[in-house]
Amino acid sequence: MASRSAAQDPERGAHDVSTVAVTGVGMVSPIGVGRMQFWDALCAGRSGIAPLPGAGGVPHLAARIVDFSPREFITSANLRRADLLSRTIVAASRMALTDAKFAAPLPAPERIGVVVGSVLGNISESVQYLERLFTKGPALASPLMFPNLVPNAPASYVAMEIGCTGANLTVSQGEVSGEQAIATGCDLIRAGRAEVVLAGGGDELAEIVIAGYRRFRALSSQRGGAEWCSPYDAERNGLVLGEGAAMLVLEPLARARERGATVLAEIVDTLSCGVAAPPYDWPAGASAAVPRLRRLLEGAGVAAVDLVCGGANSSRRLDACELDLVARILDDPAAATLTSIKGAVGEFGAAGALTTAAACLALHAGAVPPLCHLRQPPPDAVVRLAPRTARPAHLRNALVLSVARGGTLAALLLRRPGE
Amino acid sequence: MRRVVITGAGSINALGVGVPVFAAALRASRCGIGALTLFDRDGYRTSCAAQVRALPELAWLPRAVARRSSRSDRFALVAAHEALTGAGLWSDTAAPVAQLADVGVVLGGTTGGMHGAEEYYRRMLLQLPQRRRSPMLSMLVSSSTDLVAAVFGCQGPRVTLSTACSSGANALGIAADWIRAGRAEVVVSGGTDSLCRMTFSGFNALQALDKVPCRPFDRDRAGLSLGEGAAMFVLESAAHAAARGVTVLAEVLGYGVTADAYHITQPRPDGAGAVMAMQRALEDSGVAAGEIDYVNAHGTATPLNDLLETRALKTLLGKRAFAIPISSTKSMVGHCLAAAGAIEALACVLAMQGGFVPATATLEHADPECDLDYVPRVSRAQALRTVMSNSYGFGGNNTSIVLRAVS
């Protein structure tokens, strides 16, 4: 699918832009804030899923962000009125930039782009805003809250905080919003539209989100069994909701090498495609994507995939679809290890950004992120599932793969630098 | 560099349904802004809006989709159906062409299914009986993109851009980039948005709505008129279009997108972000500023936007800013938010095809500070070769796109 037409055009930029490097990551997650906390907790098999007091005092499981103070990361007075999701994404951006260790001066502000993925955006204030509108009338609708409800508020606040005036985009594509934002960031670099891109995404947990998923009986235990979250498990019974944000620093590999940056991972290529799905549901299978995914691997010269980081969230349908896909796109599925971080952080729209960050860290550290709650691998699984605690492994590459309700598939092919 | 052409277009807005209806109304400088009837208007500063009056029956739409789709979804489906049919890729009677399986979909959206979702929430809040099944799923902004892909069997790359009022323009830009990079040969792209209480009350609270139909660049302008609708295009690589032997409507030369990094609602006073977006669009297009024959302005009719956009155009174009026509078609279709960029790109295509400059239909009184040629009241016959359309969004998002007529 990918073409190098832009990359081969010398007028589009000073560097070879065909390969994109990830040189920094920042995150706010239920298992920790920042790269070190997040990665250590993930490798230790710690889960951020815990009982949450729910409506009517009935506790249910959810993965909330804990011990996070956005104030530590935000300097601009312009963000005084920013909503919590925006602040969370801005904080993740700050951490990612710090992690990327740009020596002063930073790249020119107009050459820094931002791409944020989010499914529901500032849903908590959207509900508050509507409640006020419908109970107090239009005259009392809040002019201060309204601007924060636009889906691109977080990306705009990132630009204001960092001072970057380059391309600024927000994408929303169900559960692949995070992956799509990062892929769009790569496209901006390859097209010469930006030299450095902050890309990722985030979503927040609100009562209305829980109520929505409950109504569609998508939450764990709603169709029987105990409430838990164990992606790919034979006894998985629905998802547990979470929240969080992750942002990555992307730049052309040649540029990263030139400035002596630590390259966590290279993004070799990306894929987005559609598969037939019932309206608003996950597809039962994704056969249409198999040849496209195979071409992605062949085009990159990848004969064997070492690690697959899926979007599986412990739902019957999505996890089965992923297990089937992985078995069909790899020549030797048993040589690959499949994992998902949702058992640790829960499901939230743009969780794919956090999954991609985890995949980068896995390649960098040489360790397979665990499936922390796995008890019973499905009997027919041909791919190896990650164990319950991190396992050291020589990982040459990783495939981030996810499918959204509505039938959008996104994949990012990552490589350990030098492989 | 692979060239990107437009081979199909579809339209629905307050002026009517279908591209021919829109083209005729644009030429006639007809204002589609009128009384809002979609929801209760009590308590608002105005009852003016550019509402779509009649949604056509969609006999070709599968019932399961028709039942669950939102107003924005149906706008997108109507326009995509017209665009794909016009491009020779869809027929209601024949089997779908094989090429559809590789077609990509990139839409711009902002409110998605909010019109239905907010009513559901209102009834929940006020403990009123619910009218229909939950519209919570079709609330997602990507719902329209997924439904267009599902209904027409497009399984190529897919994404939804949501950058407020520049969403439609950015969607066209990303679609063009995909074709240039070889990610797809054909992409359905555009923008869709429906009126809803959330945005109507929000702009009302910001005192950004005019009491009468909006008057872009007018001395007495007092804010925008919200609108709704969709415009969709079939974008295609020039080589692919030539091989199919399909009629080309116009060419997408390039685009530019920047951020103000200044304020969540206010544009940068120096207009630097808007100027840079236009410059980037020109560079991306390989076009000199002197080649631009017409600018379809963002022209929301807020006092600040029109003044700053005028200044930005003068900065970019110098003396030429006074020599070329500049107009705001929002004077006829209102501000359709995420659909605006796509609707205005379509206005540009129709202007180039028809050899006329669309008017700023409601401009009556010249503003001494807005002293360019805004084509007041009536459209004007004029051949156009290269045109630019500006779209600016909340958060300080600036996008400009450059289109060229078929030679």
Contacts between the chains, C-beta under 8 A, distances in Angstrom:
chain1	res1	chain2	res2	distance
A	1	B	157	7.8
A	1	B	182	7.4
A	1	B	183	5.6
A	2	B	181	7.2
A	2	B	182	7.1
A	2	B	183	7.0
A	3	B	181	5.1
A	3	B	182	3.0
A	3	B	183	7.3
A	5	B	1	7.0
A	5	B	2	6.6
A	5	B	180	6.8
A	5	B	181	6.2
A	5	B	182	6.1
A	6	B	180	7.0
A	6	B	181	5.8
A	9	B	1	7.0
A	78	B	262	7.8
A	78	B	263	6.6
A	78	B	264	7.8
A	81	B	264	7.5
A	82	B	264	7.9
A	109	B	261	7.3
A	110	B	258	6.9
A	110	B	276	6.4
A	114	B	259	7.0
A	119	B	140	6.6
A	119	B	142	7.8
A	120	B	140	7.7
A	121	B	162	8.0
A	126	B	198	7.3
A	127	B	121	7.4
A	129	B	198	7.1
A	129	B	202	7.8
A	130	B	118	5.7
A	130	B	121	5.6
A	130	B	122	7.4
A	130	B	125	7.9
A	130	B	197	7.9
A	130	B	198	6.5
A	131	B	125	6.2
A	133	B	197	6.5
A	133	B	198	7.5
A	133	B	201	5.2
A	134	B	121	7.5
A	134	B	122	4.7
A	134	B	125	5.4
A	134	B	126	6.7
A	135	B	125	6.8
A	135	B	126	7.9
A	137	B	42	7.8
A	137	B	43	4.7
A	138	B	42	7.7
A	138	B	43	3.9
A	138	B	44	5.2
A	138	B	197	7.9
A	138	B	201	4.7
A	138	B	204	5.9
A	138	B	205	7.5
A	139	B	43	5.4
A	141	B	201	4.2
A	141	B	202	6.7
A	141	B	204	6.9
A	141	B	205	4.3
A	142	B	205	6.5
A	143	B	202	7.5
A	143	B	205	3.9
A	143	B	206	4.8
A	143	B	207	7.6
A	146	B	201	7.8
A	146	B	202	3.5
A	146	B	203	7.9
A	146	B	205	6.0
A	146	B	206	6.5
A	147	B	202	7.8
A	147	B	206	7.7
A	147	B	264	4.5
A	147	B	265	4.8
A	147	B	394	5.8
A	147	B	395	8.0
A	148	B	264	7.1
A	149	B	198	7.0
A	149	B	202	7.1
A	150	B	110	6.7
A	150	B	164	4.6
A	150	B	393	7.6
A	150	B	394	4.7
A	150	B	395	6.5
A	151	B	110	6.4
A	151	B	141	6.4
A	151	B	162	3.9
A	151	B	163	7.9
A	151	B	164	7.4
A	152	B	162	6.0
A	152	B	163	4.6
A	152	B	164	5.4
A	152	B	393	6.8
A	152	B	394	7.0
A	152	B	395	5.0
A	152	B	397	6.4
A	153	B	264	6.7
A	153	B	394	7.5
A	153	B	395	6.1
A	155	B	163	7.6
A	155	B	259	7.9
A	155	B	395	6.8
A	156	B	259	6.9
A	156	B	264	6.1
A	156	B	394	7.2
A	156	B	395	2.6
A	156	B	396	6.0
A	156	B	397	6.9
A	157	B	264	7.4
A	157	B	395	7.7
A	159	B	259	4.0
A	159	B	260	7.5
A	159	B	261	4.1
A	159	B	395	7.6
A	159	B	396	7.0
A	160	B	261	5.2
A	160	B	262	6.9
A	160	B	263	7.5
A	160	B	264	7.8
A	160	B	396	7.8
A	162	B	261	7.6
A	163	B	261	5.5
A	164	B	259	6.8
A	164	B	261	6.1
A	165	B	258	5.6
A	165	B	259	5.2
A	165	B	260	7.0
A	165	B	261	5.0
A	165	B	272	7.7
A	165	B	273	6.1
A	165	B	276	7.0
A	166	B	258	6.6
A	166	B	259	6.8
A	167	B	257	4.6
A	167	B	258	6.8
A	167	B	259	7.6
A	168	B	163	7.2
A	168	B	257	6.8
A	168	B	258	7.1
A	168	B	259	3.6
A	168	B	395	7.4
A	168	B	396	7.9
A	168	B	397	5.7
A	169	B	161	6.4
A	169	B	163	6.0
A	169	B	170	6.2
A	169	B	174	7.8
A	169	B	257	7.0
A	170	B	161	7.1
A	170	B	162	4.9
A	170	B	163	5.4
A	171	B	159	5.4
A	171	B	160	6.3
A	171	B	161	6.0
A	171	B	162	6.9
A	172	B	109	7.7
A	172	B	140	7.1
A	172	B	141	4.7
A	172	B	142	5.3
A	172	B	160	5.1
A	172	B	162	4.9
A	173	B	142	4.8
A	173	B	145	7.2
A	173	B	158	6.9
A	173	B	159	5.4
A	173	B	160	5.4
A	174	B	140	6.6
A	174	B	142	5.5
A	174	B	146	7.5
A	177	B	142	8.0
A	180	B	159	5.2
A	184	B	159	6.8
A	184	B	174	7.0
A	187	B	174	7.5
A	187	B	177	6.0
A	187	B	178	7.7
A	187	B	181	6.9
A	190	B	181	6.7
A	191	B	177	5.3
A	191	B	180	7.3
A	191	B	181	6.7
A	193	B	177	7.9
A	193	B	257	7.6
A	193	B	280	7.9
A	212	B	136	5.0
A	215	B	134	6.2
A	215	B	136	7.1
A	216	B	137	7.4
A	271	B	157	7.7
A	272	B	157	4.0
A	272	B	158	5.9
A	272	B	159	6.4
A	272	B	183	8.0
A	273	B	155	5.8
A	273	B	156	6.3
A	273	B	157	6.0
A	273	B	158	7.1
A	274	B	105	7.4
A	274	B	149	4.8
A	274	B	150	7.9
A	274	B	154	6.2
A	274	B	155	4.0
A	274	B	156	6.8
A	274	B	158	5.2
A	275	B	155	6.7
A	276	B	150	7.2
A	276	B	155	7.6
A	277	B	146	7.8
A	277	B	150	7.2
A	279	B	64	6.4
A	279	B	65	6.1
A	279	B	68	5.6
A	279	B	137	7.7
A	279	B	146	7.5
A	279	B	147	6.8
A	279	B	150	6.8
A	280	B	68	7.2
A	280	B	137	4.0
A	280	B	138	7.1
A	280	B	140	8.0
A	280	B	143	7.3
A	280	B	146	7.8
A	288	B	101	7.6
A	288	B	155	5.4
A	404	B	142	7.7
A	406	B	140	7.8
A	406	B	142	6.4
A	406	B	143	7.1
A	406	B	145	8.0
A	406	B	146	3.4
A	406	B	150	7.7
A	407	B	146	6.2
A	407	B	149	7.1
A	407	B	150	6.6
A	408	B	142	7.5
A	408	B	145	8.0
A	408	B	146	6.8
A	408	B	149	7.9
A	408	B	158	4.9
A	408	B	159	7.7
